[in-house]
Amino acid sequence: MTVTLNGPLPSGSYDVAVVGAGVVGCAIARELARRPHLRVALVEAQDDVGQGTSKANTAILHTGFDAVPGSLEARLVREGARQLAAYAAESGIAVEPVGALLVAWDEEQLAVLPHLAEKAARNEYAHARLIDPSELYEREPHLGPGALGALHVPGESVICPWTTTLAYATQAVRHGVDLHLNSPVNGVSYREGGHLLSTARGTLRTRRLVNAAGLHADTLDRHLGHHDFTVTPRRGQLIVFDRFARDLLHHILLPVPTARGKGVLVAPTVYGNLLLGPTAEDLDDKRATGSTAEGLALLRELGARILPALLDEEVTAVYAGLRAATEQDDYRITAHPEQAYVTVGGIRSTGLTASLAIASHVTALLADTGLDLGPSRALAPVRMPNLGETHPRPHRNARLVAADPEYGTLVCHCERVSRGEIRDALASTVPPRNLDGLRRRTRARAGRCQGFYCGAAVRELFEGAGA
């Protein structure tokens, strides 16, 4: 197993190369690791896994109740939700089953709710039901005035997206996948017998290619002569409110969806915060992940209608992510057997939920291109640090602290992160390459002070480890 960051890429040929180490690319690499005779590479442009859309989403484990019935996305979300829930329980990934309320604020929206309930049934989700204003306000007493009813979807949950991606990557690397970071692909050519990937670290050779490049999937597709879709980066800005706001909300509050997306929601996070967003701004720049005054003002305006008391709470952070929107309402997963190539495009916010099912689907498509998958093996489970607020952090485990006092020494007091957790992250299979990567693995510097008090101490530990 190898994780490489610098230097030339290996000169030999891989059986499969997966481009893009977001949650979907890592899931595909993990699935391919089940086939021990395959040599697999996971190629990522940035210096860590999950650095694109995967790190800046709304972190909802969807039921798929509102997907387009009969679509590939609907099937894979439905299958993936069950798989990911089981995987999270096995791997220690934080999940909180809070349920969702799709709130109608006018008569037009109210009239849509029965159709959404019918759509949920067509998507094989039978538990959605209409509730009246009385029950709605009993469930959410802090909801803004004037709501006319809601669709209750009890199966929706929130999940830790960072740990999910990292768990997939860790399991893949431990089972022989080579993870090549800092390797942006700037050209691809196919000749009989394989692909040549031109990267910033040299040329990588592979017999089969999987394009899971997210926002750049259409660019990679065009290198191989395909013009099947265009990715339009859709920016979603979000506001994170402090933990003191958590008691204001019991469910995920969803708007009635529109053609531009699911709209602005208010949702709990597994870390104990409340999340308001996202916006939906179609852009030309695939690097425009900055927040704007206009976007944040819009969120606050909408938030004041949904949960008025929220605006009196402290803001912990703001961030923005880009979703890979295309002209289609469905995923763009296509096999090109004549080129030994599979495109995995148009994976939007549901990609986290569907990731394991997408991985199985793509592996089957690779077999259809003629790849001999060989025998399958079970993967040794991974156990990840549970970053959820409802799960006791290590400093509260007396037996653990007695065995190793480093777990009892807090560094980040806002998030209650110990020296032992930081040490473990820095020595992990896929270690962080910067302080932001360490934050995603431990929550250090992610609390209400945003590193004001602990920043120097965290940096000293990070630099002392030679990271």
C-alpha positions as CSV (number, residue, x, y, z in Angstrom):
1,M,0.0,0.0,0.0
2,T,1.3,3.5,-0.8
3,V,0.2,7.1,-0.5
4,T,2.5,9.3,-2.6
5,L,2.6,13.1,-2.6
6,N,5.7,14.0,-4.5
7,G,8.2,12.5,-7.0
8,P,7.6,10.6,-10.2
9,L,4.7,8.2,-10.6
10,P,5.4,4.5,-11.0
11,S,6.6,3.4,-14.4
12,G,4.5,0.2,-14.5
13,S,1.0,-0.1,-15.8
14,Y,-2.1,-0.3,-13.6
15,D,-5.2,-2.5,-14.3
16,V,-7.5,0.4,-13.3
17,A,-6.9,4.0,-12.5
18,V,-9.6,6.1,-10.8
19,V,-9.3,9.8,-11.4
20,G,-10.7,11.9,-8.5
21,A,-10.5,11.0,-4.8
22,G,-13.8,12.5,-3.7
23,V,-16.3,10.4,-1.9
24,V,-17.3,8.6,-5.1
25,G,-13.8,8.0,-6.4
26,C,-12.7,6.7,-3.0
27,A,-15.7,4.4,-2.9
28,I,-14.9,3.0,-6.3
29,A,-11.3,2.4,-5.3
30,R,-12.4,0.7,-2.2
31,E,-14.7,-1.6,-4.2
32,L,-11.9,-2.5,-6.6
33,A,-9.7,-3.3,-3.7
34,R,-12.0,-6.4,-3.2
35,R,-10.3,-7.9,-6.3
36,P,-6.8,-8.8,-5.0
37,H,-5.3,-9.5,-8.4
38,L,-6.0,-6.0,-9.8
39,R,-3.4,-3.3,-9.5
40,V,-5.4,-0.1,-8.8
41,A,-4.4,3.6,-8.7
42,L,-6.5,6.4,-7.2
43,V,-5.3,9.7,-8.7
44,E,-6.1,13.1,-7.1
45,A,-5.2,16.6,-8.1
46,Q,-5.1,18.0,-4.6
47,D,-3.0,17.0,-1.6
48,D,-5.8,15.2,0.3
49,V,-8.9,13.1,-0.3
50,G,-12.3,14.7,-0.3
51,Q,-11.0,18.2,-1.1
52,G,-13.7,19.1,-3.6
53,T,-17.5,18.8,-3.4
54,S,-17.2,16.1,-0.8
55,K,-15.9,18.4,1.9
56,A,-18.5,21.1,1.5
57,N,-21.9,19.5,1.2
58,T,-25.0,19.5,3.5
59,A,-24.0,16.0,4.9
60,I,-27.5,14.4,4.6
61,L,-27.9,10.7,4.3
62,H,-30.9,10.7,1.9
63,T,-33.7,8.3,1.5
64,G,-34.1,9.2,-2.1
65,F,-37.8,10.0,-1.6
66,D,-37.8,12.9,-4.1
67,A,-35.5,11.5,-6.8
68,V,-36.9,11.1,-10.3
69,P,-38.7,7.7,-10.2
70,G,-37.0,5.1,-12.4
71,S,-33.8,7.1,-12.8
72,L,-30.4,5.6,-12.2
73,E,-29.9,8.2,-9.3
74,A,-33.1,7.0,-7.6
75,R,-32.0,3.4,-7.7
76,L,-28.4,4.0,-6.5
77,V,-29.5,6.4,-3.8
78,R,-32.0,3.9,-2.5
79,E,-29.4,1.1,-2.5
80,G,-26.6,3.3,-1.3
81,A,-28.5,4.6,1.7
82,R,-28.9,1.1,3.1
83,Q,-25.3,0.2,2.4
84,L,-23.9,3.4,3.9
85,A,-26.0,3.2,7.0
86,A,-24.6,-0.3,7.6
87,Y,-21.1,0.7,6.7
88,A,-21.2,3.7,9.1
89,A,-22.3,1.6,12.0
90,E,-19.5,-0.9,11.3
91,S,-16.8,1.8,10.8
92,G,-17.7,4.3,13.5
93,I,-18.9,7.1,11.2
94,A,-21.2,9.5,13.0
95,V,-24.8,9.3,11.9
96,E,-27.8,11.0,13.5
97,P,-31.3,9.8,12.4
98,V,-33.3,13.0,12.9
99,G,-35.9,12.8,10.1
100,A,-37.0,15.6,7.8
101,L,-39.9,17.9,7.4
102,L,-40.7,19.3,3.9
103,V,-42.4,22.5,4.9
104,A,-45.1,24.3,2.8
105,W,-45.4,28.0,3.2
106,D,-48.1,28.8,0.7
107,E,-51.1,27.1,-0.9
108,E,-49.1,26.3,-4.1
109,Q,-46.5,24.5,-2.1
110,L,-49.1,22.8,0.0
111,A,-50.7,21.4,-3.1
112,V,-47.4,19.9,-4.2
113,L,-46.9,17.8,-1.0
114,P,-49.3,15.0,-1.9
115,H,-47.5,14.6,-5.2
116,L,-44.2,14.4,-3.4
117,A,-45.7,11.7,-1.1
118,E,-46.7,9.8,-4.2
119,K,-43.2,10.2,-5.7
120,A,-41.7,8.8,-2.4
121,A,-43.9,5.7,-2.8
122,R,-42.8,5.3,-6.4
123,N,-39.3,5.4,-5.1
124,E,-40.1,2.6,-2.7
125,Y,-40.1,4.8,0.3
126,A,-43.4,4.1,2.1
127,H,-43.0,6.1,5.3
128,A,-43.5,9.6,4.1
129,R,-46.8,11.2,5.4
130,L,-48.6,14.5,5.3
131,I,-48.9,16.4,8.6
132,D,-51.0,19.4,9.5
133,P,-49.9,22.7,11.0
134,S,-50.7,21.5,14.5
135,E,-48.4,18.5,14.4
136,L,-45.8,20.5,12.5
137,Y,-45.5,23.1,15.2
138,E,-45.7,20.5,17.9
139,R,-42.6,18.9,16.3
140,E,-40.9,22.2,15.6
141,P,-42.1,24.9,18.0
142,H,-39.5,27.4,16.9
143,L,-40.6,27.3,13.3
144,G,-41.5,30.6,11.8
145,P,-45.2,31.6,11.6
146,G,-47.4,30.8,8.7
147,A,-46.5,27.3,7.7
148,L,-49.5,25.4,6.3
149,G,-48.3,21.8,6.7
150,A,-45.5,19.5,5.9
151,L,-44.4,16.1,4.5
152,H,-42.7,14.1,7.2
153,V,-39.9,11.9,6.0
154,P,-38.6,10.1,9.1
155,G,-35.8,8.2,7.4
156,E,-33.6,11.1,6.5
157,S,-30.4,11.4,8.6
158,V,-27.3,13.5,8.9
159,I,-23.8,12.0,8.6
160,C,-20.1,13.0,8.8
161,P,-19.0,13.4,5.2
162,W,-15.3,13.9,5.9
163,T,-15.0,10.6,7.9
164,T,-16.9,8.7,5.2
165,T,-14.6,9.7,2.4
166,L,-11.5,9.1,4.6
167,A,-12.8,5.6,5.6
168,Y,-13.2,4.6,2.0
169,A,-9.7,5.8,1.2
170,T,-8.1,4.2,4.2
171,Q,-9.7,0.8,3.5
172,A,-8.6,1.0,-0.2
173,V,-5.0,1.9,0.7
174,R,-4.8,-0.8,3.3
175,H,-5.9,-3.3,0.7
176,G,-3.3,-2.4,-1.9
177,V,-4.6,0.6,-3.8
178,D,-2.0,3.2,-4.6
179,L,-3.2,6.8,-3.8
180,H,-1.3,9.4,-5.8
181,L,-2.0,12.9,-4.5
182,N,-0.9,16.2,-6.0
183,S,-1.4,14.6,-9.5
184,P,-3.8,16.7,-11.6
185,V,-4.5,15.1,-14.9
186,N,-4.0,17.5,-17.8
187,G,-4.2,15.1,-20.7
188,V,-5.3,11.6,-21.6
189,S,-4.7,9.5,-24.6
190,Y,-5.9,6.0,-25.4
191,R,-4.1,3.5,-27.5
192,E,-4.9,-0.1,-27.9
193,G,-4.0,-1.8,-24.7
194,G,-4.4,1.2,-22.4
195,H,-4.5,4.8,-21.4
196,L,-1.7,7.3,-20.8
197,L,-2.5,10.0,-18.2
198,S,-0.4,13.1,-18.3
199,T,-0.1,14.5,-14.8
200,A,1.9,17.1,-13.0
201,R,4.1,14.3,-11.6
202,G,4.6,12.5,-14.9
203,T,2.8,9.8,-16.9
204,L,0.6,7.1,-15.5
205,R,-0.3,4.1,-17.5
206,T,-3.4,2.1,-17.0
207,R,-5.4,-0.6,-18.9
208,R,-8.8,0.8,-17.7
209,L,-9.8,4.3,-16.7
210,V,-12.6,5.5,-14.4
211,N,-13.4,9.2,-14.6
212,A,-14.7,10.3,-11.2
213,A,-13.3,13.8,-11.5
214,G,-16.3,15.7,-10.2
215,L,-16.4,19.3,-11.4
216,H,-13.8,18.4,-14.0
217,A,-15.4,15.2,-15.3
218,D,-16.6,16.8,-18.5
219,T,-13.0,18.1,-19.2
220,L,-11.6,14.6,-18.9
221,D,-14.4,13.2,-21.0
222,R,-13.5,15.6,-23.8
223,H,-9.9,14.4,-23.8
224,L,-11.3,11.1,-25.0
225,G,-13.5,12.6,-27.6
226,H,-16.9,12.7,-25.7
227,H,-19.2,15.6,-25.5
228,D,-22.1,14.0,-23.6
229,F,-22.5,16.5,-20.8
230,T,-21.2,19.8,-19.5
231,V,-20.6,20.5,-15.8
232,T,-21.8,23.8,-14.6
233,P,-20.3,24.6,-11.1
234,R,-23.3,25.4,-8.9
235,R,-22.1,27.2,-5.8
236,G,-23.8,26.5,-2.5
237,Q,-23.0,28.9,0.3
238,L,-23.8,27.9,3.9
239,I,-23.7,29.3,7.4
240,V,-22.8,27.2,10.4
241,F,-24.3,28.3,13.7
242,D,-22.9,27.5,17.1
243,R,-23.9,24.6,19.3
244,F,-26.0,26.8,21.5
245,A,-28.5,26.9,18.6
246,R,-29.0,23.2,18.5
247,D,-32.0,23.1,20.7
248,L,-34.0,25.2,18.3
249,L,-34.4,22.3,15.9
250,H,-35.3,18.7,16.0
251,H,-35.5,17.7,12.3
252,I,-34.0,18.6,8.9
253,L,-36.2,21.4,7.6
254,L,-36.5,21.2,3.8
255,P,-38.2,23.5,1.3
256,V,-40.4,22.3,-1.5
257,P,-37.8,21.5,-4.2
258,T,-37.6,23.4,-7.5
259,A,-35.9,22.7,-10.8
260,R,-32.7,24.4,-9.5
261,G,-32.3,22.0,-6.6
262,K,-33.6,21.2,-3.1
263,G,-33.4,24.8,-2.0
264,V,-32.3,26.3,1.3
265,L,-32.6,24.1,4.3
266,V,-31.9,24.3,8.0
267,A,-30.4,21.1,9.4
268,P,-28.6,19.8,12.4
269,T,-25.1,18.4,11.9
270,V,-23.6,15.4,13.7
271,Y,-21.2,17.9,15.3
272,G,-24.0,19.6,17.2
273,N,-24.2,22.8,15.0
274,L,-27.1,24.0,12.9
275,L,-26.5,24.5,9.1
276,L,-28.4,27.1,7.0
277,G,-28.1,26.8,3.2
278,P,-27.1,26.2,0.5
279,T,-27.6,28.9,-2.1
280,A,-27.7,27.7,-5.8
281,E,-25.6,30.0,-8.0
282,D,-24.5,28.7,-11.5
283,L,-21.0,30.0,-12.3
284,D,-18.3,29.6,-14.9
285,D,-15.4,29.4,-12.5
286,K,-14.8,25.9,-11.1
287,R,-12.6,27.3,-8.4
288,A,-15.0,30.0,-7.1
289,T,-15.6,28.5,-3.6
290,G,-15.6,31.9,-1.8
291,S,-18.6,33.2,0.2
292,T,-20.2,36.5,-0.8
293,A,-22.0,39.2,1.2
294,E,-25.0,38.8,-1.2
295,G,-25.2,35.1,-0.7
296,L,-24.9,35.2,3.1
297,A,-27.5,38.1,3.2
298,L,-29.9,35.9,1.2
299,L,-29.5,33.0,3.5
300,R,-30.1,35.1,6.6
301,E,-33.3,36.5,4.9
302,L,-34.6,33.0,4.2
303,G,-33.5,31.7,7.6
304,A,-35.5,34.5,9.3
305,R,-38.6,33.1,7.7
306,I,-37.9,29.4,8.5
307,L,-36.4,29.7,12.0
308,P,-36.5,33.3,13.2
309,A,-34.7,32.7,16.5
310,L,-31.7,31.2,14.6
311,L,-30.5,34.7,13.6
312,D,-30.0,35.6,17.2
313,E,-27.4,32.8,17.6
314,E,-23.7,33.0,17.0
315,V,-22.2,32.1,13.7
316,T,-19.3,29.7,13.9
317,A,-18.3,29.6,10.3
318,V,-19.4,30.2,6.7
319,Y,-18.3,28.1,3.7
320,A,-19.1,27.4,0.1
321,G,-18.9,24.3,-2.1
322,L,-19.4,23.7,-5.8
323,R,-21.8,21.0,-7.0
324,A,-21.3,19.3,-10.4
325,A,-24.6,20.3,-12.1
326,T,-25.3,19.1,-15.7
327,E,-28.0,19.5,-18.2
328,Q,-29.6,16.3,-17.0
329,D,-31.6,15.4,-13.9
330,D,-29.8,12.1,-13.6
331,Y,-26.3,10.8,-13.0
332,R,-24.1,10.5,-16.2
333,I,-22.5,7.2,-15.6
334,T,-21.5,5.7,-19.0
335,A,-19.3,2.8,-20.1
336,H,-17.2,3.1,-23.3
337,P,-16.0,-0.4,-23.9
338,E,-14.1,0.5,-27.1
339,Q,-11.9,2.8,-25.0
340,A,-11.8,0.7,-21.8
341,Y,-13.3,3.7,-20.0
342,V,-16.1,4.6,-17.6
343,T,-17.4,8.1,-17.0
344,V,-18.9,8.9,-13.6
345,G,-20.3,12.4,-14.1
346,G,-23.1,14.6,-12.9
347,I,-22.9,13.3,-9.3
348,R,-24.4,16.0,-7.2
349,S,-25.5,16.3,-3.5
350,T,-26.8,12.7,-3.4
351,G,-23.4,11.3,-4.3
352,L,-22.5,10.8,-0.7
353,T,-25.5,8.7,0.0
354,A,-25.2,6.7,-3.2
355,S,-21.4,6.3,-3.1
356,L,-21.2,2.6,-2.3
357,A,-23.9,1.7,-4.8
358,I,-22.2,3.8,-7.5
359,A,-19.0,1.9,-6.8
360,S,-20.7,-1.5,-7.3
361,H,-22.4,-0.2,-10.5
362,V,-19.2,1.1,-11.9
363,T,-17.3,-2.1,-11.1
364,A,-20.0,-4.0,-13.0
365,L,-19.5,-1.6,-16.0
366,L,-15.8,-2.3,-15.9
367,A,-16.5,-6.0,-16.2
368,D,-18.7,-5.2,-19.2
369,T,-15.7,-3.5,-20.8
370,G,-13.8,-6.8,-20.7
371,L,-11.9,-6.4,-17.4
372,D,-11.4,-9.7,-15.6
373,L,-12.3,-8.8,-12.1
374,G,-11.2,-12.2,-10.7
375,P,-12.2,-13.5,-7.3
376,S,-13.6,-11.2,-4.7
377,R,-12.5,-10.9,-1.1
378,A,-14.0,-9.4,2.1
379,L,-12.2,-6.3,3.2
380,A,-10.9,-6.0,6.8
381,P,-13.1,-3.5,8.5
382,V,-11.8,0.0,9.5
383,R,-12.7,1.8,12.7
384,M,-12.7,5.5,12.3
385,P,-12.8,8.2,15.0
386,N,-16.4,9.1,15.7
387,L,-16.7,12.9,15.5
388,G,-20.4,13.0,16.4
389,E,-21.6,15.2,19.2
390,T,-23.8,12.3,20.6
391,H,-20.7,10.0,20.8
392,P,-18.4,10.4,23.8
393,R,-15.0,11.9,22.8
394,P,-11.9,10.0,24.0
395,H,-11.2,12.3,26.9
396,R,-14.3,11.1,28.6
397,N,-13.2,7.4,28.4
398,A,-11.5,6.8,31.8
399,R,-10.1,3.5,30.8
400,L,-8.6,4.9,27.6
401,V,-7.1,7.9,29.4
402,A,-5.6,5.7,32.1
403,A,-3.9,3.6,29.4
404,D,-2.7,6.6,27.5
405,P,-2.8,10.0,29.2
406,E,-2.5,11.8,25.9
407,Y,-6.2,11.2,25.3
408,G,-6.9,13.2,28.5
409,T,-5.0,16.3,27.5
410,L,-7.2,18.6,25.6
411,V,-5.7,20.8,22.9
412,C,-8.9,22.2,21.3
413,H,-11.3,23.0,24.1
414,C,-14.2,24.1,21.9
415,E,-14.4,20.7,20.2
416,R,-12.7,18.8,23.0
417,V,-9.9,17.3,20.9
418,S,-7.1,15.7,22.7
419,R,-3.4,15.4,22.0
420,G,-3.9,11.6,21.5
421,E,-6.5,12.2,18.7
422,I,-4.2,14.6,16.9
423,R,-1.3,12.2,17.2
424,D,-3.4,9.4,15.8
425,A,-4.5,11.4,12.9
426,L,-1.0,12.5,12.0
427,A,0.1,8.8,12.1
428,S,-2.9,7.4,10.2
429,T,-2.9,5.5,6.9
430,V,-4.0,8.7,5.0
431,P,-2.6,11.5,7.1
432,P,-3.5,15.1,6.8
433,R,-1.2,17.3,4.7
434,N,-2.2,20.6,6.3
435,L,-4.1,22.1,9.2
436,D,-7.4,22.0,7.3
437,G,-7.0,18.3,6.7
438,L,-6.3,17.8,10.4
439,R,-9.5,19.7,11.2
440,R,-11.5,17.4,9.0
441,R,-10.1,14.3,10.8
442,T,-10.3,15.6,14.4
443,R,-12.5,18.8,14.5
444,A,-9.5,20.7,16.0
445,R,-9.9,24.4,15.2
446,A,-13.5,23.9,14.0
447,G,-15.3,25.2,17.1
448,R,-16.6,28.6,18.0
449,C,-13.2,30.2,18.4
450,Q,-12.0,28.8,15.0
451,G,-8.6,28.2,16.3
452,F,-8.1,31.5,18.1
453,Y,-7.0,29.8,21.3
454,C,-5.8,26.4,20.2
455,G,-4.3,27.4,16.8
456,A,-0.7,27.7,17.9
457,A,-0.7,24.5,19.9
458,V,-2.3,22.5,17.1
459,R,0.2,23.9,14.6
460,E,3.1,23.0,16.9
461,L,1.8,19.4,17.1
462,F,1.3,19.3,13.3
463,E,4.7,20.6,12.5
464,G,6.4,18.6,15.2
465,A,5.1,15.4,13.5
466,G,6.9,16.4,10.3
467,A,3.5,16.5,8.4
